[in-house]
Structure formats: C-alpha cells, structure tokens
Amino acid sequence: MLPRDLTPEAFGGYPPEAKRLALEQIGLLRQLPLGFVSLLLREVISIDWKFPAERRDVERQFQYLGKLSPQELTEAMAPFTQLRLTRELEKNDWVNTPAAFTEQLTAHHWATHQIDPFRQAAVAYMEKATAAVPDQPPPTHRLAMIVIGQGVERTDYRLFRKLSTAGLRYTNVNAEGGLSTMLGVLRERASKYPEPYGHWYIDGGTPAACEGKIARVSWAGLAAPRSALQSRMQHTYEAAVFDPEAFRSMLARTKPEEVGLTGAGAEAVLNRFQLSILTEGSGTQVFATTFVQWAAREALRRAQPTTMLVRFAPRQREKPMNELLAEAQRQPELDPQGSLVDADMGAYYTWVNQQRLSGAERATFVAWFEGHKDAVVIGPSFPKGKRDDSPTALGELLSRIA
C-alpha cells in the first residue's frame, strides 16, 4: 500500500490519541511520500505515551505541513520523493509497524548509498518546521543540579576539568545538608511552576524522599523490571548461537507489563520512558552510572524539563556479560572510584544536552561532589574558567541560580 491508498480502517490498531490524530490528518498523510510518511507515523503511533514537549513537536510538524500550498508541499517533500525505494519495502506494513519499517528503510538507504541525501533532507525539513513554528520559552530559566561521587571519601582524580572551562569552580563549599537543599530547590520550583513532567529527579541508587509534582526515576525503583529484563537478555545471550539482531529485536518488542511496569495515564507515560531507557540504551540494564546518564539525556531531549536533579551512585565493577546480567542472583561488587570518573563525564554531557534546549542562554547548571567541598556553577552571571577558594555555602549558591 502507498500513502495515497490510506483509509480510516488502516489506523484501526492505533492507540486512541494516535488514531484520532491520524484520522484528523489523513488527507495530508495521503499526499506524503512513503520515505517520509513512515517517519511521521512512527511519532504519531506512540503519541499516547509521549511527553507534552514531544506532542508539541509532532503537532508542529502537522502545522507546518498543513500551511503549505500544494506546490510548496511538493517542493518540501521533493528530497524524500527522489529517494529510490523497492517494491519489497512498499509491501511492508509501514502503517502499523512504522518503527520496524524505518529501520529497514535506513538499512536500504545505507545499502544504496542514499543515506547522506536522506539525512540532509531530514535536517533541512526539521529546520524549516522549527523555524515556521518556534519553540516557546520555558516558564523560567532551566536549572540542572548534578550530584556525583557518592561513596568516595578521597580521590586523586581531577574533577570538573571540562565543566570548569564553562563556569566558576568552587573549592571550599560548605556541603552540609547539600542533597536536602537541592531537593528543596526542586520542590520549590515544581510548586511555583507546575507543569507536567517539567521537573525531574533521577537517582542512580536509592532515591531520597521527595514530594510534589516531580517525575521520579531511580535505579533502585526499577530493580524488579531490570531483573526481569536481565533474565530475558541472559537467555538470548547464552543461546547456542548468539544473534545480535535477535537480541536487539527482543529488547525492542518488550512491553512494559512484561517486566512489571503497569499503570495508566501519567504513570503509563513514565513507564514507557523508563522501559525505553532500559531497552534502547547500551549498558543501562547493568551499570547505574550509564543508566543515570542516559535517563538524564533522554529526559532533557524528550521532556525538556525546567528543573532537573540528577544523582549518580556507584555502579558495579566490570565483569563478564553473564555475571553482569546475574545482578539479582548475587551481591554486585561496586566501584566508587571508577563511578566517579563516569559521573564526572556524565555531568558534562548533561550540561551539553541542556544547552541544546530553548532558552540555553539563560540556563543555569551546578555540579557538586557529594559530601565534599568541590562544585562548579555555570550560568549567565558566573565567569568562565575561574576559581573561587573562599568559604561558600551550597545553599547560597543555589539561591543565586534557582
């Protein structure tokens, strides 16, 4: 079936909100080339479990495309129309399985040396759509608070080398009650600027108590789903013939309820997000630091939160894969020193990802070595590449940037 042949019945298997949107836009969908419409339907079919920021992005694309005249639409889609497809691809069920279809489409573009023009067309399209319907600024400046080094008493590792070039390094911070102070800032901002999934707390260990309208994701909180997923992974990994593609497909097909993630409404949205962290990330199933870094990255990219508190915790030491996947059957040996290095780099990547969001010029960022006097603050009112050795209370720093 080609896009021009789409009928309302084709979307019968879509979730409620996705079906409503597809039927509302069916006239436009019929005018799009197959090499593009499958990409759009990949976003539409999962819209019931998307964050508000993601939904706005999908709606923005329809707004942009819907305002184009027939000639303008033809010109906008020309780079995708010119890509050569096969009859085999056209026969696939790209309506009900757009994600699987786009994977095959990408493989086809690679095999036929069309991946570069495809990427260029995709980037140009998103730039035009974003320019036509710009992002709205957040209700206040964004704030990210990163806590690293849990369990490390002493270290010779030079912290914050990359972050210090972008902000002010503090070496004499009074860290008493540091985590509770950060949690207080998170709660206060969530109360003052209430928005769905606008404020996040991600913890690589056992999270501290935190009330309010805050999206919470933690390593300890996902112990049971991780164990169930690790068992599936181990079974596939230890098969007589290990097939990496089958391994990846198994993860992609896993449903939330199959690993104990149940719930409806807002809980279902967060469950889908947590499952994606465990099934799409590399190492997120076995390393707490990798899990936190990926969760922070995806939360920033997908939910675009106003406030985020990210706390790294020690991960288990490197072991053979079969031992890493048997976490539930043994007491993992932790590596606090190695985890500190991981978290330091993870903090830097979190700042980089925060800078990609709207309002980046006003955003503020603080990273703190938990239980110690080292911290770095980045923001429009802080000098870059400087150092402050004077006694400073962490609470005072936070009050200046929160």
C-alpha positions as CSV (number, residue, x, y, z in Angstrom):
1,M,0.0,0.0,0.0
2,L,1.1,3.5,-0.8
3,P,0.2,6.6,1.2
4,R,-2.4,7.7,-1.4
5,D,-4.3,4.5,-0.7
6,L,-4.7,5.2,3.1
7,T,-8.1,4.6,4.5
8,P,-9.5,5.2,8.0
9,E,-9.6,1.4,8.6
10,A,-5.8,1.3,8.2
11,F,-5.4,3.0,11.6
12,G,-7.8,0.7,13.5
13,G,-4.9,-0.8,15.6
14,Y,-3.6,2.6,16.7
15,P,-4.0,3.7,20.4
16,P,-6.9,6.2,21.0
17,E,-5.0,9.5,20.7
18,A,-2.8,8.3,17.9
19,K,-5.9,7.1,15.9
20,R,-7.6,10.4,16.4
21,L,-4.6,12.4,15.1
22,A,-4.1,10.1,12.2
23,L,-7.7,10.3,11.1
24,E,-7.7,14.1,11.5
25,Q,-4.6,14.3,9.3
26,I,-5.4,11.5,6.8
27,G,-5.8,13.9,3.9
28,L,-2.3,15.3,4.4
29,L,-0.8,11.9,5.0
30,R,-2.1,10.7,1.6
31,Q,0.0,13.4,0.0
32,L,3.3,12.5,1.5
33,P,5.9,10.2,0.0
34,L,6.4,6.8,1.6
35,G,10.0,7.6,2.5
36,F,8.7,10.4,4.7
37,V,5.3,9.4,5.9
38,S,6.6,6.4,7.8
39,L,8.9,8.6,9.8
40,L,5.9,10.8,10.8
41,L,3.7,7.9,11.6
42,R,6.5,6.5,13.9
43,E,5.9,9.6,16.0
44,V,2.1,9.5,15.7
45,I,1.6,5.9,16.7
46,S,3.3,6.5,20.1
47,I,1.8,9.9,20.9
48,D,-0.4,8.4,23.6
49,W,2.8,7.8,25.7
50,K,4.8,10.9,24.7
51,F,5.6,13.9,26.9
52,P,3.9,17.2,26.3
53,A,7.1,18.6,24.6
54,E,7.1,15.6,22.2
55,R,3.5,16.0,21.4
56,R,4.0,19.7,20.6
57,D,6.8,18.7,18.2
58,V,4.5,16.3,16.3
59,E,1.8,18.9,16.2
60,R,4.3,21.5,15.0
61,Q,5.1,19.3,12.0
62,F,1.5,18.9,11.1
63,Q,1.0,22.7,11.5
64,Y,4.0,23.4,9.2
65,L,2.9,20.9,6.5
66,G,-0.7,21.9,6.7
67,K,0.0,25.5,5.9
68,L,1.9,24.7,2.7
69,S,0.2,25.2,-0.6
70,P,0.1,22.1,-2.9
71,Q,3.1,23.4,-4.8
72,E,5.1,24.2,-1.6
73,L,4.3,20.8,-0.2
74,T,5.6,19.1,-3.3
75,E,8.8,21.1,-3.2
76,A,9.3,20.4,0.6
77,M,8.8,16.7,0.0
78,A,10.9,16.5,-3.2
79,P,14.1,15.4,-1.5
80,F,12.2,12.4,0.0
81,T,10.3,11.7,-3.2
82,Q,13.5,11.4,-5.1
83,L,14.9,8.6,-2.9
84,R,14.6,5.3,-4.6
85,L,12.6,2.6,-2.8
86,T,11.9,-1.1,-3.6
87,R,8.7,-2.9,-4.2
88,E,9.5,-5.1,-1.2
89,L,9.6,-2.0,1.1
90,E,6.3,-0.8,-0.3
91,K,4.7,-4.2,0.6
92,N,5.7,-3.9,4.3
93,D,3.1,-2.9,6.9
94,W,4.5,0.6,7.3
95,V,1.3,1.9,8.9
96,N,1.1,-0.4,11.9
97,T,4.8,-1.0,12.3
98,P,6.4,2.3,11.3
99,A,9.4,1.8,13.7
100,A,10.4,-1.5,12.1
101,F,9.8,-0.1,8.7
102,T,12.0,2.9,9.2
103,E,14.8,0.6,10.4
104,Q,14.5,-1.3,7.1
105,L,14.3,2.0,5.3
106,T,17.5,3.2,6.9
107,A,19.3,-0.1,6.0
108,H,18.1,0.3,2.4
109,H,19.4,3.9,2.3
110,W,22.8,2.7,3.5
111,A,22.9,-0.2,1.1
112,T,22.0,2.1,-1.9
113,H,24.3,4.9,-0.8
114,Q,21.3,7.3,-0.2
115,I,21.9,7.8,3.5
116,D,23.6,11.2,3.0
117,P,20.9,12.8,0.9
118,F,18.3,11.3,3.3
119,R,20.0,12.9,6.3
120,Q,20.4,16.2,4.6
121,A,16.7,16.1,3.7
122,A,15.6,15.3,7.2
123,V,17.8,18.0,8.8
124,A,16.6,20.6,6.3
125,Y,12.9,19.6,6.9
126,M,13.2,19.9,10.7
127,E,14.9,23.3,10.5
128,K,12.1,24.6,8.3
129,A,9.4,23.2,10.6
130,T,11.1,24.6,13.7
131,A,11.5,28.0,12.1
132,A,7.9,28.0,11.0
133,V,6.6,27.1,14.5
134,P,9.3,28.1,17.0
135,D,9.7,26.6,20.5
136,Q,8.0,28.5,23.3
137,P,10.4,29.6,26.1
138,P,10.2,27.8,29.4
139,P,8.2,29.4,32.2
140,T,11.5,30.3,33.9
141,H,15.2,29.7,33.2
142,R,16.2,26.0,33.2
143,L,18.2,24.6,36.1
144,A,20.1,21.3,36.3
145,M,21.7,20.1,39.5
146,I,24.1,17.2,39.3
147,V,25.4,15.2,42.3
148,I,28.4,12.9,41.7
149,G,30.8,10.8,43.8
150,Q,28.6,9.1,46.2
151,G,30.6,6.7,48.4
152,V,34.0,8.3,47.5
153,E,35.9,9.5,50.6
154,R,39.2,10.6,48.9
155,T,40.3,10.8,45.3
156,D,43.3,12.0,43.2
157,Y,41.1,12.4,40.2
158,R,40.9,15.9,38.9
159,L,37.2,16.7,38.9
160,F,35.2,19.1,36.6
161,R,38.0,19.7,34.1
162,K,35.6,20.1,31.2
163,L,32.8,21.9,33.1
164,S,35.2,24.4,34.8
165,T,36.1,25.9,31.4
166,A,32.4,26.9,31.1
167,G,31.8,28.1,34.6
168,L,33.1,29.0,38.0
169,R,34.9,26.4,40.1
170,Y,34.3,26.4,43.9
171,T,36.8,24.6,46.1
172,N,35.6,25.5,49.6
173,V,31.9,24.7,49.6
174,N,30.1,24.0,52.9
175,A,28.3,20.9,51.8
176,E,26.3,20.2,55.0
177,G,22.7,19.2,54.0
178,G,23.6,19.6,50.4
179,L,21.3,17.0,48.9
180,S,18.3,18.0,51.0
181,T,19.0,21.6,50.0
182,M,18.9,20.6,46.3
183,L,15.7,18.6,46.9
184,G,14.2,21.7,48.5
185,V,15.0,23.8,45.4
186,L,13.5,21.1,43.2
187,R,10.3,21.0,45.2
188,E,10.0,24.8,45.3
189,R,10.4,25.2,41.6
190,A,7.9,22.4,40.9
191,S,5.4,24.1,43.2
192,K,6.0,27.6,41.7
193,Y,6.0,26.4,38.0
194,P,3.7,23.4,37.9
195,E,3.8,21.7,34.5
196,P,3.5,18.0,33.6
197,Y,7.0,16.4,33.5
198,G,8.6,19.8,34.0
199,H,10.6,18.8,37.0
200,W,12.7,15.6,37.4
201,Y,14.6,13.7,40.0
202,I,16.8,10.9,38.6
203,D,18.8,8.8,41.1
204,G,21.4,6.1,40.4
205,G,20.8,4.4,43.7
206,T,18.0,4.6,46.4
207,P,16.3,8.0,46.0
208,A,15.7,10.4,48.9
209,A,12.2,11.2,49.8
210,C,10.8,14.0,47.5
211,E,7.2,15.1,47.4
212,G,5.5,17.3,44.9
213,K,4.7,17.1,41.2
214,I,8.1,15.7,40.2
215,A,8.9,12.9,37.7
216,R,11.0,10.3,39.6
217,V,13.2,7.7,38.0
218,S,15.7,5.6,40.0
219,W,17.9,2.6,39.7
220,A,16.6,1.0,42.9
221,G,13.0,1.7,41.9
222,L,13.5,-0.3,38.8
223,A,15.2,-3.3,40.4
224,A,12.3,-5.7,39.6
225,P,11.9,-4.6,35.9
226,R,15.7,-4.7,35.5
227,S,15.9,-8.2,36.9
228,A,13.1,-9.4,34.6
229,L,14.8,-7.8,31.6
230,Q,18.2,-9.1,32.5
231,S,16.8,-12.6,32.6
232,R,15.5,-12.2,29.1
233,M,18.8,-10.8,28.0
234,Q,20.8,-13.6,29.6
235,H,18.6,-16.2,27.9
236,T,19.2,-14.7,24.5
237,Y,22.9,-14.0,25.2
238,E,23.6,-17.7,26.2
239,A,21.8,-19.2,23.3
240,A,23.8,-21.8,21.3
241,V,24.1,-19.2,18.5
242,F,24.1,-15.6,19.7
243,D,22.3,-13.4,17.2
244,P,22.9,-9.6,17.9
245,E,19.9,-8.6,15.7
246,A,17.6,-11.1,17.6
247,F,19.0,-9.7,20.9
248,R,18.1,-6.1,19.8
249,S,14.7,-7.1,18.4
250,M,13.8,-8.9,21.7
251,L,14.5,-5.7,23.6
252,A,12.6,-3.6,21.1
253,R,9.5,-5.8,21.4
254,T,9.4,-5.9,25.2
255,K,6.2,-4.3,26.6
256,P,6.1,-2.5,30.0
257,E,3.7,-5.0,31.6
258,E,6.0,-7.9,30.6
259,V,8.7,-6.6,33.1
260,G,6.2,-5.4,35.8
261,L,5.7,-1.8,34.7
262,T,2.0,-1.3,35.0
263,G,-0.2,1.8,35.2
264,A,-2.4,4.1,33.2
265,G,-2.3,7.8,32.3
266,A,0.7,9.7,33.6
267,E,2.1,6.6,35.1
268,A,2.0,4.8,31.8
269,V,3.8,7.6,30.1
270,L,6.6,7.5,32.7
271,N,6.7,3.6,32.5
272,R,7.2,3.8,28.7
273,F,10.0,6.2,29.2
274,Q,11.7,4.0,31.8
275,L,11.4,1.0,29.6
276,S,12.9,2.9,26.7
277,I,15.9,3.7,28.9
278,L,16.4,0.0,29.7
279,T,15.8,-1.3,26.2
280,E,17.3,1.4,24.0
281,G,20.4,2.3,25.9
282,S,23.7,0.3,25.9
283,G,24.7,-0.8,29.4
284,T,21.7,0.9,31.1
285,Q,20.5,-2.5,32.2
286,V,23.6,-3.3,34.2
287,F,25.5,-0.1,35.1
288,A,23.9,2.5,37.3
289,T,26.1,5.4,36.0
290,T,25.2,4.6,32.4
291,F,21.5,4.4,33.4
292,V,21.6,7.8,35.0
293,Q,23.5,9.5,32.2
294,W,21.1,8.0,29.6
295,A,18.0,8.8,31.6
296,A,19.1,12.5,32.0
297,R,19.9,12.7,28.3
298,E,16.6,11.3,27.2
299,A,14.6,13.4,29.8
300,L,16.2,16.6,28.5
301,R,15.7,15.6,24.9
302,R,12.1,14.4,25.2
303,A,10.5,16.1,28.2
304,Q,12.6,19.3,28.0
305,P,12.2,19.9,31.8
306,T,12.6,23.2,33.6
307,T,14.3,21.7,36.6
308,M,16.3,18.5,36.9
309,L,18.2,16.9,39.9
310,V,20.5,14.1,38.8
311,R,22.3,12.0,41.4
312,F,24.9,9.5,40.3
313,A,25.6,6.4,42.5
314,P,28.3,3.7,42.4
315,R,27.9,1.1,39.6
316,Q,29.1,-2.5,39.7
317,R,32.6,-3.4,38.5
318,E,33.2,-4.6,35.0
319,K,32.6,-8.4,34.8
320,P,31.9,-10.9,32.0
321,M,28.4,-10.3,30.5
322,N,26.8,-13.4,32.0
323,E,27.8,-12.1,35.5
324,L,26.7,-8.6,34.9
325,L,23.3,-9.9,33.8
326,A,23.0,-12.0,37.0
327,E,22.9,-9.0,39.3
328,A,19.7,-10.2,41.1
329,Q,21.5,-13.5,41.9
330,R,24.5,-12.0,43.7
331,Q,25.7,-9.0,45.6
332,P,27.4,-6.8,43.0
333,E,30.9,-5.5,43.7
334,L,30.8,-1.8,43.5
335,D,33.4,0.6,42.0
336,P,33.0,4.0,43.6
337,Q,36.3,5.4,42.2
338,G,35.6,4.3,38.6
339,S,32.0,5.5,39.0
340,L,33.3,9.0,40.0
341,V,35.0,9.2,36.6
342,D,31.9,8.0,34.8
343,A,29.7,10.6,36.7
344,D,32.1,13.4,36.0
345,M,31.8,12.8,32.3
346,G,28.1,12.2,32.7
347,A,27.7,15.6,34.3
348,Y,29.5,17.3,31.4
349,Y,27.3,15.5,28.9
350,T,24.2,16.6,30.8
351,W,25.3,20.2,30.6
352,V,25.9,19.8,26.9
353,N,22.4,18.4,26.4
354,Q,20.8,21.1,28.4
355,Q,22.5,23.7,26.1
356,R,20.6,22.2,23.2
357,L,17.2,23.3,24.6
358,S,15.4,26.6,24.1
359,G,16.5,29.3,26.5
360,A,20.0,27.9,26.8
361,E,21.5,31.4,27.1
362,R,19.6,31.8,30.4
363,A,20.0,28.2,31.7
364,T,22.0,27.5,34.9
365,F,23.8,24.4,36.0
366,V,25.6,23.2,39.1
367,A,27.6,20.0,39.7
368,W,28.6,19.0,43.2
369,F,31.0,16.4,44.6
370,E,28.7,14.8,47.2
371,G,29.8,15.3,50.8
372,H,32.8,17.3,49.7
373,K,33.8,21.0,49.1
374,D,34.1,20.8,45.3
375,A,31.4,22.3,43.0
376,V,31.1,24.1,39.7
377,V,28.4,26.5,38.6
378,I,27.6,27.6,35.1
379,G,25.2,30.4,34.3
380,P,25.0,33.9,32.6
381,S,26.1,35.7,35.8
382,F,29.1,33.4,36.5
383,P,32.5,33.9,34.9
384,K,34.0,31.2,32.8
385,G,37.2,29.3,33.6
386,K,37.6,31.0,37.0
387,R,38.2,29.6,40.5
388,D,36.8,30.6,43.9
389,D,38.6,29.3,47.1
390,S,36.6,31.4,49.6
391,P,34.2,29.6,52.0
392,T,30.8,29.3,50.3
393,A,27.6,27.7,51.4
394,L,26.0,25.4,48.8
395,G,22.6,26.8,49.8
396,E,23.8,30.3,48.9
397,L,25.0,29.2,45.5
398,L,21.7,27.5,44.8
399,S,19.7,30.6,45.9
400,R,21.7,32.7,43.4
401,I,20.9,30.4,40.5
402,A,17.5,28.9,41.4
